[in-house]
């Protein structure tokens, strides 16, 4: 997983420059995804928005349409973010800003992108 972690860091500066806030969970590997929409609809699961999840992986999400649950879950997420996540910005992501870090991260990003193109995208 460390190689993928470095590969994803390649995109951090782009995200930050475009107003996307990045919060990293530091306690363990976390594969879960969640979204709260319009304070009443919640989705929780492991599904990624990419062709691997759509065509190759066994992924699952659950959708919950309940305002009470959505509010409770929103409060829980806010607590988790406040107590267990670190905000990534261009000032505290020093490892990616070194020349070595930039080269490593971009090389790994393009390596995994190439692997995806060779082995996954042609098997739909």
Secondary structure, 3 states (H helix, E strand, C coil): CHHHHHHHHCCHHHHHHCCCCEEEECCCCCCCEEEEECCCEEEEECCCCCHHHHHCCCCCEEEEECHHHHHHHHHHHHHHHHHHEEEECCCCCHHHHCHHHHHHHHHHHHHHHHHHHHHCHHHC
